[in-house]
């Protein structure tokens, strides 16, 4: 037997899904994440899914190493090289205020202090033509400074390098000569070959700041896998929803920034296709965080720019909204009121009910007090929960607030649910999308426990819990293609458009994209490219990305009218209005190279035989403060087509699904739990 394996390393648990290429069946497992040495948790979970690592034919994983280094401010010491006279671009940043009415708002503290910014002589104009040659001695002086002062990364961001990168390339050659491989060198045009000086510089700094951490991590993982007999390259999930091999990820570490959570979005795309639901809200609730993303018209919601902990970044990435709300989120009293998160108990010590020394109440402890977990068969029976410890932790805070333990436990879950519902509104209502028109796809170890209550608050009528929900992000990675995104600036007004020149530029990007796929080992027959162009109305600042296809060939007659109409339609959908016939401008050409989609042929869903799912025990569970006698069902014994109404608790190896009294469940042909809500707003 051979296996395709995907792994998601979270803050609390490490999840793995293995696909048996012979039988077409899946196997999922999880183990606690080991922060001191992540490899321990990796192999503990892997051993529960695959007996022999040598049988693995494909391995992909998501990592949050770069993101964690950024959030915890544990990245590299970065020396920033800027064009002479432009030293303060990074620190001036933008003058806009992101949160207009937040009196406590402060811009993020820059990752590079001003003293660590060096100016380098030499200048190109906006066309990329050289005005003054590069001051190579200034670059060598910066290299000596990096050595002497212990900088572990150097970022280079020169004016107009996105048009002509010659000066940056030469600076990179000099830095490599002087510093060797001990210091990481990042050139802005390789990270983000696009206009906007501050955003491009910020992207280069982020790459330099997180890069050494990601490089060390990937190197260790590859070494440890080689020691265990894994003979295939390690693949890594990208923020854009595609995969690349670890060698490429080491050269472009910023691409892995949202590596872990994005797997859930891509799984959402696959699940939405199986369900026939083109629009889905994907919610991933783990032990530490709650991630929201969208599937729109059957495709992941991807933006060409975004922000990471307040810093702009120019690269394609799935639109994710993350808050500190997970099973490990700690509840506490503040000013006489109840607060939940964002502080988390993490994997160590974890919630009080884990029995590892935790004493402060968490969301998981609240669910244990309410009876919504099976303490004897948690995480597939690999953990036994200490419900007494959960009761003591919750009672301590309940006494402080003058409540009963059950009332406080319900309040903890209610506060967490309200925070998560608001996070969903951030990606939907605030962008003109109505949540009621979506299906809520719930996954993560804790997502199915809270999904129905979150949906009710949003007025969503249907919740779907896929198979292996606690390892769903890993499942989503299994069917993901190799992806590379390429850009080229193409500033021109619609009236001055040279269609032949645009077509030639797109052809060149396509050739480059296919070549990059070849470097990733994608066979020629599986390589393809998709083109798009960033457009705006004349006088606008920001753009919309307009997909191009065979019906929109730039050199063809009528191209301008067709692409302008397509742009107007997108503008109407995004902003609620459009101005057909108004002059337009073209800004950036974009090419996405895709390939290597695996030919998976999973076997049809079939329950495990030998046990009646209704033969399990019944236990008291609290809903809305009242106790209900509730059956505890083992999900692997539920057959396709089976229906039942709540209340019910459905347990499985990677998660627990809570079905309140007014909900109805159908097991569909894929083995998904489709939950219809009663009494939605």
KEDRENVO-108337 format. One line per 8 residues: their letters; for each residue y, z negated, x negated of C-alpha. Coordinates in Angstrom, 3 decimals, always signed. Layout:
N
a = Y,Z,X; ...
***
This chain:
681
xxxxxxxx = +0.000,+0.000,+0.000; +3.597,+0.618,-1.034; +6.700,-1.002,+0.375; +10.370,-0.240,+0.852; +12.144,-3.576,+0.495; +15.668,-4.660,+1.406; +17.229,-8.032,+0.719; +20.403,-9.784,+1.842
xxxxxxxx = +21.515,-12.730,-0.279; +23.638,-14.962,+1.940; +25.441,-18.209,+1.333; +22.663,-20.273,+2.957; +19.544,-18.086,+3.178; +18.147,-15.097,+1.298; +16.565,-12.662,+3.773; +14.058,-9.913,+3.026
xxxxxxxx = +12.526,-7.111,+5.089; +9.579,-5.062,+3.804; +8.516,-1.743,+5.341; +4.872,-0.822,+4.747; +4.919,+2.927,+4.080; +1.218,+3.194,+4.923; +1.078,+1.447,+8.295; +4.720,+1.883,+9.328
xxxxxxxx = +5.064,-1.840,+10.058; +7.799,-4.266,+9.080; +7.568,-7.768,+7.716; +10.505,-10.182,+7.447; +10.925,-13.482,+5.636; +13.620,-15.802,+4.388; +14.082,-18.637,+1.925; +17.014,-20.910,+1.084
xxxxxxxx = +19.548,-19.361,-1.270; +19.608,-21.062,-4.681; +23.247,-21.068,-5.855; +22.408,-22.273,-9.372; +20.103,-19.323,-10.015; +20.063,-16.730,-7.237; +16.900,-15.156,-8.637; +14.875,-18.209,-7.545
xxxxxxxx = +15.783,-17.669,-3.886; +15.273,-13.932,-4.276; +11.696,-14.289,-5.481; +10.877,-17.118,-3.081; +11.748,-14.890,-0.114; +10.186,-11.801,-1.685; +6.833,-13.550,-2.204; +6.700,-14.316,+1.524
xxxxxxxx = +6.944,-10.599,+2.402; +5.258,-8.691,-0.454; +2.247,-9.940,-2.396; +2.646,-7.669,-5.428; +6.118,-6.583,-6.686; +4.420,-3.621,-8.408; +3.728,-2.185,-4.931; +7.466,-1.856,-4.200
xxxxxxxx = +8.531,+1.814,-4.168; +12.188,+1.205,-3.246; +14.373,-1.891,-3.500; +17.924,-2.295,-2.178; +19.953,-5.440,-1.768; +23.335,-6.655,-0.689; +25.259,-9.057,-2.849; +28.437,-11.053,-2.331
xxxxxxxx = +28.828,-11.971,-5.997; +32.100,-10.077,-6.371; +33.496,-11.349,-3.083; +32.522,-14.927,-3.909; +34.205,-14.670,-7.311; +37.376,-13.508,-5.560; +37.316,-16.123,-2.804; +36.587,-18.938,-5.238
xxxxxxxx = +38.992,-17.542,-7.863; +36.255,-17.503,-10.486; +36.764,-13.949,-11.742; +37.697,-12.552,-15.145; +40.905,-13.084,-17.095; +42.667,-9.740,-16.662; +45.298,-8.086,-18.849; +47.212,-5.453,-16.855
xxxxxxxx = +48.743,-2.386,-18.546; +51.566,-0.693,-16.636; +53.935,+2.190,-17.340; +57.079,+1.185,-19.204; +59.689,-0.093,-16.755; +57.099,-0.745,-14.012; +55.833,-4.128,-15.164; +56.609,-5.931,-11.914
xxxxxxxx = +55.086,-3.479,-9.426; +52.039,-5.705,-8.927; +54.048,-8.886,-8.449; +56.778,-7.440,-6.226; +54.022,-5.997,-3.990; +55.262,-5.123,-0.497; +58.094,-6.690,+1.439; +56.326,-6.683,+4.791
xxxxxxxx = +55.273,-9.967,+6.360; +51.759,-9.727,+7.721; +52.053,-12.666,+10.103; +55.552,-12.563,+11.530; +55.457,-15.854,+13.424; +53.384,-17.951,+11.026; +55.848,-20.408,+9.489; +53.294,-21.422,+6.871
xxxxxxxx = +52.484,-17.878,+5.731; +52.510,-17.338,+1.990; +51.600,-14.196,+0.107; +48.435,-14.513,-1.966; +48.991,-15.685,-5.521; +48.504,-12.596,-7.757; +45.248,-12.447,-9.704; +47.196,-11.514,-12.843
xxxxxxxx = +50.086,-13.699,-13.956; +53.280,-11.945,-15.002; +52.873,-12.892,-18.666; +49.522,-11.052,-18.636; +51.183,-7.716,-17.800; +52.024,-5.385,-20.696; +54.187,-2.255,-20.629; +53.081,+0.979,-22.286
xxxxxxxx = +55.439,+3.845,-23.093; +54.812,+7.385,-21.904; +55.607,+9.039,-18.605; +54.371,+11.763,-16.254; +56.419,+13.148,-13.379; +55.262,+13.380,-9.765; +53.631,+16.745,-10.450; +51.607,+15.283,-13.325
xxxxxxxx = +53.629,+17.021,-16.027; +54.261,+15.009,-19.188; +57.832,+13.813,-19.756; +57.054,+11.505,-22.680; +53.769,+11.214,-24.633; +51.625,+8.102,-24.373; +52.572,+5.337,-26.802; +49.139,+4.886,-28.340
xxxxxxxx = +50.279,+2.085,-30.641; +51.351,+0.055,-27.603; +47.838,+0.472,-26.195; +46.303,-0.693,-29.480; +48.644,-3.672,-29.517; +47.489,-4.553,-25.998; +43.858,-4.331,-27.162; +44.586,-6.736,-30.026
xxxxxxxx = +46.254,-9.096,-27.579; +43.214,-8.955,-25.276; +41.006,-9.985,-28.216; +43.305,-12.714,-29.490; +44.013,-14.318,-26.105; +40.497,-14.122,-24.702; +40.958,-11.651,-21.858; +37.623,-10.470,-20.509
xxxxxxxx = +38.908,-7.410,-18.626; +41.768,-4.918,-18.939; +43.154,-2.933,-15.995; +45.259,+0.184,-16.618; +47.587,+1.555,-13.925; +50.079,+4.227,-14.996; +52.531,+6.143,-12.820; +51.185,+9.316,-11.173
xxxxxxxx = +47.741,+8.954,-12.743; +46.245,+9.974,-9.408; +47.743,+13.441,-10.011; +47.066,+13.708,-13.752; +44.921,+10.992,-15.361; +45.304,+12.179,-18.987; +47.330,+9.152,-20.135; +44.976,+6.681,-18.480
xxxxxxxx = +41.935,+8.411,-19.945; +43.392,+8.287,-23.442; +44.328,+4.624,-22.992; +40.747,+3.944,-21.889; +39.375,+5.667,-25.005; +41.606,+3.571,-27.277; +40.704,+0.327,-25.514; +36.999,+1.145,-25.758
xxxxxxxx = +37.356,+1.817,-29.497; +39.186,-1.451,-30.080; +37.303,-3.751,-27.710; +33.774,-2.352,-27.526; +31.602,-3.499,-24.626; +32.700,-7.134,-24.683; +35.773,-6.447,-22.527; +35.601,-4.449,-19.310
xxxxxxxx = +38.169,-1.622,-19.073; +39.233,-0.354,-15.624; +41.328,+2.784,-15.074; +43.143,+2.945,-11.735; +42.485,+6.656,-11.096; +38.729,+6.013,-11.234; +38.960,+3.147,-8.766; +41.469,+4.677,-6.332
xxxxxxxx = +42.734,+8.163,-7.116; +45.379,+7.982,-4.398; +49.103,+7.550,-3.972; +50.854,+4.199,-3.360; +51.495,+2.519,-6.676; +51.040,-1.098,-5.617; +47.833,-0.523,-3.635; +46.274,+1.497,-6.469
xxxxxxxx = +47.226,-1.190,-8.991; +45.859,-3.927,-6.731; +42.545,-2.040,-6.422; +42.280,-1.695,-10.213; +43.023,-5.403,-10.701; +40.395,-6.377,-8.118; +37.848,-4.185,-9.888; +38.663,-5.787,-13.233
xxxxxxxx = +38.752,-9.320,-11.797; +35.348,-9.147,-10.068; +33.642,-6.606,-12.339; +32.317,-8.818,-15.150; +30.741,-11.224,-12.632; +29.013,-8.371,-10.781; +27.870,-6.749,-14.038; +26.284,-9.962,-15.305
xxxxxxxx = +24.582,-10.589,-11.984; +23.124,-7.087,-11.722; +21.946,-7.240,-15.318; +20.133,-10.535,-14.689; +18.532,-9.290,-11.473; +17.228,-6.136,-13.164; +15.849,-8.158,-16.084; +14.104,-10.645,-13.810
xxxxxxxx = +12.601,-7.883,-11.678; +11.337,-6.088,-14.756; +9.690,-9.334,-15.874; +7.955,-9.583,-12.479; +6.616,-6.030,-12.651; +9.113,-4.202,-10.430; +9.184,-0.666,-11.815; +11.771,+1.012,-9.544
xxxxxxxx = +15.567,+1.035,-9.952; +17.490,-1.684,-8.159; +19.760,-0.184,-5.487; +22.909,-1.894,-4.227; +24.673,-1.653,-0.874; +28.290,-0.466,-0.980; +31.222,-1.556,+1.165; +31.308,+1.975,+2.623
xxxxxxxx = +27.859,+1.673,+4.167; +25.951,+3.702,+1.562; +23.790,+2.714,-1.394; +24.012,+3.400,-5.132; +21.817,+2.399,-8.038; +22.653,-0.692,-10.067; +23.766,+1.359,-13.079; +26.468,+3.030,-10.968
xxxxxxxx = +27.403,-0.289,-9.348; +27.966,-1.825,-12.782; +30.482,+0.942,-13.546; +32.151,+0.623,-10.123; +31.701,-3.037,-9.132; +34.500,-3.047,-6.549; +32.346,-0.791,-4.361; +30.004,-3.760,-3.778
xxxxxxxx = +32.703,-6.149,-2.539; +31.422,-6.290,+1.066; +27.887,-5.364,+0.086; +25.979,-7.960,+2.099; +27.681,-7.937,+5.531; +27.869,-4.127,+5.678; +24.079,-3.918,+5.906; +24.348,-5.462,+9.370
xxxxxxxx = +26.808,-2.784,+10.477; +24.501,-0.004,+9.317; +21.647,-1.725,+11.100; +23.896,-1.779,+14.161; +24.320,+1.993,+13.912; +20.543,+2.471,+13.837; +19.961,-0.012,+16.670; +22.687,+1.561,+18.825
xxxxxxxx = +20.953,+4.928,+18.440; +17.607,+3.427,+19.514; +19.266,+1.757,+22.488; +21.304,+4.778,+23.541; +24.479,+2.661,+23.401; +27.161,+4.548,+21.412; +29.536,+1.575,+21.272; +28.454,-1.828,+20.019
xxxxxxxx = +30.031,-5.014,+18.723; +27.970,-6.256,+15.783; +28.118,-10.012,+15.249; +26.433,-11.599,+12.250; +26.422,-15.384,+12.270; +24.768,-16.952,+9.284; +24.942,-20.394,+7.779; +28.397,-19.997,+6.253
xxxxxxxx = +30.343,-17.212,+7.966; +30.685,-15.076,+11.068; +31.167,-11.326,+10.513; +32.296,-8.862,+13.170; +32.126,-5.062,+12.922; +32.010,-2.149,+15.365; +29.919,+0.915,+16.083; +32.148,+3.553,+17.701
xxxxxxxx = +30.653,+6.731,+19.141; +27.454,+6.043,+17.215; +29.164,+5.761,+13.819; +30.279,+2.763,+11.754; +33.970,+1.898,+12.022; +35.123,+2.763,+8.488; +38.651,+2.671,+7.078; +39.896,+4.294,+3.886
xxxxxxxx = +41.861,+1.213,+2.939; +41.711,-2.459,+3.670; +42.320,-5.883,+2.220; +40.248,-8.421,+0.335; +41.487,-11.993,+0.655; +44.987,-10.647,+1.254; +44.998,-8.066,-1.562; +45.137,-4.374,-0.590
xxxxxxxx = +42.287,-2.171,-1.720; +42.081,+1.625,-1.580; +38.488,+2.624,-0.936; +36.334,+3.444,+2.091; +34.974,+0.264,+3.605; +33.509,-0.835,+6.886; +36.080,-2.677,+8.969; +34.808,-6.247,+8.933
xxxxxxxx = +36.492,-9.354,+10.206; +35.090,-12.558,+8.744; +35.812,-16.177,+9.623; +34.358,-19.438,+8.390; +32.091,-20.133,+11.354; +28.363,-20.448,+10.775; +25.476,-22.769,+11.360; +26.609,-24.863,+8.417
xxxxxxxx = +30.252,-25.146,+9.543; +31.275,-28.793,+9.467; +32.788,-30.496,+12.510; +35.485,-33.137,+12.019; +38.328,-34.930,+13.789; +41.942,-34.042,+13.078; +44.967,-35.491,+14.912; +42.619,-36.791,+17.603
xxxxxxxx = +41.069,-33.392,+18.267; +37.839,-31.682,+17.343; +37.829,-29.042,+14.598; +34.937,-26.877,+13.380; +34.931,-25.080,+10.005; +35.830,-23.258,+7.896; +34.284,-25.751,+5.429; +30.529,-25.270,+5.296
xxxxxxxx = +27.636,-27.464,+4.206; +26.154,-24.314,+2.628; +22.607,-24.273,+1.306; +22.976,-27.556,-0.578; +23.028,-30.103,+0.943; +23.123,-28.052,+4.150; +23.267,-29.501,+7.685; +22.109,-33.084,+8.130
xxxxxxxx = +18.971,-31.908,+9.960; +17.799,-30.056,+6.823; +17.009,-33.427,+5.259; +18.660,-32.636,+1.919; +21.246,-35.359,+1.929; +23.831,-33.900,+4.297; +25.528,-36.486,+6.511; +28.430,-34.624,+8.154
xxxxxxxx = +27.763,-32.950,+11.531; +27.509,-29.152,+11.614; +27.004,-26.483,+14.264; +23.261,-26.451,+13.502; +23.129,-30.219,+13.975; +24.892,-29.813,+17.328; +22.292,-27.266,+18.436; +19.544,-29.652,+17.346
xxxxxxxx = +21.041,-32.469,+19.440; +21.253,-30.106,+22.444; +17.572,-29.213,+21.973; +18.313,-25.543,+21.268; +16.137,-25.297,+18.155; +12.440,-25.921,+17.588; +12.359,-28.561,+14.831; +8.648,-28.073,+14.118
xxxxxxxx = +8.876,-24.302,+13.682; +12.275,-23.615,+12.139; +12.541,-20.586,+9.800; +9.049,-19.516,+10.732; +7.561,-22.938,+10.084; +8.788,-23.118,+6.485; +11.209,-25.902,+7.432; +10.883,-28.963,+9.652
xxxxxxxx = +14.192,-30.253,+10.975; +15.114,-33.919,+10.975; +16.550,-34.246,+14.486; +17.153,-37.953,+13.921; +19.512,-37.167,+11.039; +21.319,-34.606,+13.230; +21.669,-37.208,+16.002; +23.130,-39.770,+13.590
xxxxxxxx = +25.587,-37.269,+12.122; +26.838,-36.166,+15.540; +26.934,-39.721,+16.934; +29.162,-40.837,+14.065; +31.851,-38.283,+14.970; +31.262,-38.779,+18.702; +32.045,-42.504,+18.365; +35.277,-41.661,+16.525
xxxxxxxx = +36.347,-39.337,+19.366; +35.086,-41.546,+22.210; +32.410,-39.129,+23.426; +28.663,-39.147,+23.907; +26.550,-37.333,+21.336; +25.558,-34.652,+23.871; +29.162,-34.104,+24.974; +30.346,-33.790,+21.396
xxxxxxxx = +27.485,-31.441,+20.493; +28.467,-29.205,+23.416; +32.085,-29.394,+22.265; +31.170,-28.387,+18.703; +29.353,-25.306,+19.979; +32.191,-24.539,+22.405; +34.860,-24.669,+19.679; +32.753,-22.498,+17.384
xxxxxxxx = +32.143,-19.995,+20.205; +35.869,-19.785,+20.986; +36.677,-19.080,+17.328; +34.049,-16.371,+17.174; +35.234,-14.767,+20.407; +38.756,-14.630,+19.009; +37.438,-12.965,+15.841; +35.929,-10.247,+18.045
xxxxxxxx = +39.241,-9.771,+19.854; +40.878,-9.140,+16.474; +38.828,-5.941,+16.046; +38.818,-4.906,+19.701; +41.647,-6.070,+21.961; +44.224,-6.016,+19.166; +43.286,-2.370,+18.511; +43.364,-1.278,+22.139
xxxxxxxx = +39.599,-1.530,+22.696; +38.102,-3.289,+25.718; +35.150,-5.572,+24.778; +33.659,-5.160,+28.291; +32.876,-1.534,+27.420; +30.639,-2.583,+24.505; +27.167,-4.008,+24.053; +27.100,-7.163,+21.935
xxxxxxxx = +24.483,-6.803,+19.182; +23.686,-10.284,+17.870; +21.965,-11.056,+14.594; +22.043,-13.403,+11.635; +20.150,-16.663,+11.569; +22.484,-18.281,+14.111; +23.928,-15.262,+15.960; +21.366,-15.116,+18.808
xxxxxxxx = +21.862,-18.833,+19.459; +25.521,-18.339,+20.389; +25.681,-14.687,+21.480; +25.405,-15.149,+25.243; +28.148,-17.784,+25.364; +30.409,-15.616,+23.191; +29.746,-12.593,+25.421; +30.549,-14.597,+28.528
xxxxxxxx = +33.915,-15.598,+27.081; +34.716,-11.938,+26.373; +33.439,-10.593,+29.677; +30.669,-8.599,+27.980; +27.742,-8.063,+30.343; +24.939,-7.211,+27.887; +23.654,-8.835,+24.710; +20.942,-7.284,+22.563
xxxxxxxx = +18.958,-9.222,+19.974; +17.120,-6.784,+17.672; +13.888,-7.518,+15.877; +14.162,-9.690,+12.763; +17.706,-10.801,+13.703; +17.936,-13.300,+10.867; +17.158,-10.536,+8.398; +18.839,-7.708,+10.303
xxxxxxxx = +21.365,-6.942,+7.557; +18.442,-6.332,+5.231; +16.729,-4.187,+7.893; +19.875,-2.087,+8.158; +19.845,-1.368,+4.436; +16.358,+0.164,+4.538; +17.461,+3.380,+6.238; +20.819,+3.814,+4.495
xxxxxxxx = +21.709,+6.931,+2.538; +23.179,+7.222,-0.933; +26.928,+7.679,-0.491; +29.871,+8.586,-2.727; +33.448,+9.103,-1.604; +35.853,+11.402,-3.452; +39.570,+12.023,-2.899; +42.278,+14.401,-4.044
xxxxxxxx = +45.969,+14.312,-3.206; +47.160,+17.394,-1.318; +50.787,+16.900,-0.267; +52.108,+19.723,+1.884; +53.768,+20.272,+5.238; +51.974,+22.188,+7.945; +54.463,+25.055,+7.693; +53.826,+25.410,+3.940
xxxxxxxx = +50.044,+25.020,+4.097; +48.082,+27.278,+1.762; +44.715,+27.371,+3.508; +42.990,+29.085,+0.611; +44.187,+26.423,-1.825; +42.966,+23.664,+0.483; +39.596,+25.362,+0.880; +39.293,+25.749,-2.898
xxxxxxxx = +40.119,+22.061,-3.447; +37.524,+21.003,-0.861; +34.922,+23.247,-2.462; +35.597,+21.616,-5.839; +35.213,+18.151,-4.300; +31.970,+19.244,-2.671; +30.553,+20.479,-5.987; +31.544,+17.198,-7.638
xxxxxxxx = +30.023,+15.192,-4.803; +26.685,+16.989,-4.962; +26.615,+16.507,-8.734; +27.158,+12.761,-8.292; +24.262,+12.649,-5.823; +22.137,+14.357,-8.455; +23.003,+11.579,-10.905; +21.710,+9.133,-8.277
xxxxxxxx = +18.389,+10.970,-8.133; +18.875,+12.619,-4.728; +16.851,+15.876,-4.452; +18.888,+19.053,-3.970; +17.546,+19.640,-0.475; +18.740,+16.238,+0.748; +22.326,+16.506,-0.502; +25.162,+17.227,+1.887
xxxxxxxx = +28.931,+16.728,+2.031; +31.416,+15.994,+4.800; +35.128,+16.810,+4.487; +38.217,+15.250,+6.046; +41.974,+15.311,+5.536; +44.600,+12.581,+5.929; +47.429,+13.762,+8.198; +50.632,+12.367,+9.669
xxxxxxxx = +53.569,+13.488,+11.709; +56.500,+14.561,+9.572; +58.514,+11.480,+8.619; +55.677,+9.001,+9.201; +54.488,+6.728,+6.398; +50.849,+6.077,+7.268; +48.152,+8.599,+8.035; +45.050,+9.219,+10.139
xxxxxxxx = +41.884,+10.737,+8.698; +40.881,+13.903,+10.549; +37.261,+15.088,+10.096; +36.749,+18.752,+9.229; +33.692,+20.807,+10.100; +32.659,+24.463,+10.188; +35.031,+25.047,+13.116; +37.943,+23.836,+10.983
xxxxxxxx = +37.766,+26.051,+7.895; +41.172,+25.823,+6.118; +41.249,+29.486,+5.154; +40.422,+30.668,+8.684; +42.990,+31.934,+11.153; +44.213,+29.281,+13.576; +43.180,+26.366,+11.346; +46.570,+24.634,+11.558
xxxxxxxx = +46.575,+24.676,+15.364; +42.995,+23.380,+15.610; +43.394,+20.568,+13.088; +46.785,+19.574,+14.557; +45.211,+19.297,+18.023; +42.414,+17.181,+16.580; +44.976,+14.958,+14.851; +46.926,+14.566,+18.108
xxxxxxxx = +43.769,+13.468,+19.907; +43.033,+10.843,+17.265; +46.664,+9.667,+17.368; +46.455,+9.289,+21.142; +43.272,+7.240,+20.894; +44.575,+5.043,+18.075; +48.179,+4.456,+19.162; +48.185,+5.388,+22.843
xxxxxxxx = +50.485,+8.382,+22.449; +50.788,+11.716,+20.645; +53.380,+14.456,+20.159; +51.601,+17.818,+20.404; +53.502,+20.575,+18.663; +55.457,+18.221,+16.378; +55.483,+19.147,+12.654; +52.621,+17.628,+10.671
xxxxxxxx = +51.997,+16.897,+6.999; +48.808,+16.821,+4.927; +48.457,+14.030,+2.358; +44.924,+13.516,+1.003; +41.664,+15.448,+1.002; +38.497,+13.379,+1.358; +34.896,+14.336,+0.687; +31.914,+12.126,+1.443
xxxxxxxx = +28.710,+13.047,-0.378; +25.564,+11.826,+1.394; +21.881,+12.177,+0.676; +18.475,+10.676,+0.199; +17.953,+9.430,+3.742; +14.419,+7.981,+3.809; +11.856,+9.521,+6.097; +10.751,+6.332,+7.843
xxxxxxxx = +8.100,+6.592,+10.533; +7.768,+3.065,+11.906; +4.856,+2.258,+14.144; +5.650,+1.508,+17.770; +6.348,-2.090,+18.722; +3.292,-4.104,+19.680; +3.099,-7.877,+20.165; +0.719,-9.995,+18.176
xxxxxxxx = -2.434,-10.533,+20.155; -4.297,-13.714,+20.915; -1.794,-16.022,+22.540; -0.013,-16.226,+25.877; +3.724,-16.604,+25.120; +4.051,-18.841,+28.194; +1.350,-21.203,+26.944; +3.855,-22.934,+24.695
xxxxxxxx = +5.542,-26.201,+25.387; +8.466,-27.036,+27.633; +11.294,-29.265,+26.404; +14.607,-30.584,+27.727; +17.594,-28.489,+26.624; +21.235,-29.151,+27.483; +23.424,-26.433,+29.026; +26.938,-27.282,+30.226
xxxxxxxx = +26.147,-30.979,+29.834; +23.076,-30.905,+32.089; +19.462,-31.149,+30.952; +17.092,-28.312,+31.904; +13.336,-28.182,+31.374; +13.121,-25.111,+29.175; +10.130,-23.124,+27.880; +9.924,-22.418,+24.152
xxxxxxxx = +8.538,-18.899,+23.616; +7.187,-17.290,+20.456; +8.835,-13.882,+20.255; +5.998,-12.134,+18.434; +3.791,-12.634,+21.504; +6.221,-11.059,+23.995; +5.107,-7.598,+25.119; +7.353,-4.606,+25.729
xxxxxxxx = +8.413,-4.494,+29.383; +8.129,-8.240,+29.880; +10.978,-9.835,+31.841; +12.042,-13.418,+32.386; +15.105,-15.413,+33.356; +16.728,-18.335,+31.610; +16.731,-21.015,+30.608; +14.515,-20.201,+27.653
xxxxxxxx = +14.384,-20.673,+23.902; +12.815,-17.769,+21.987; +11.769,-18.669,+18.458; +10.712,-16.407,+15.609; +10.488,-16.447,+11.827; +14.134,-15.588,+11.113; +16.153,-16.861,+14.067; +16.267,-18.549,+17.476
xxxxxxxx = +17.575,-16.926,+20.668; +19.111,-19.191,+23.310; +18.932,-17.856,+26.894; +21.115,-19.897,+29.310; +20.076,-20.470,+32.938; +22.068,-17.553,+34.412; +20.810,-14.838,+32.013; +17.941,-12.382,+32.419
xxxxxxxx = +15.872,-10.947,+29.537; +13.936,-7.703,+29.229; +11.845,-6.817,+26.169; +12.436,-3.095,+25.607; +10.152,-0.513,+23.972; +11.597,-1.297,+20.530; +10.814,-4.993,+20.866; +14.536,-5.784,+21.295
xxxxxxxx = +15.596,-8.566,+23.657; +18.063,-7.074,+26.156; +19.913,-9.918,+27.873; +21.921,-9.309,+31.054; +24.488,-11.956,+31.861; +25.279,-13.379,+35.231; +28.766,-14.607,+36.006; +30.628,-12.746,+33.272
x = +34.371,-12.716,+33.741
***
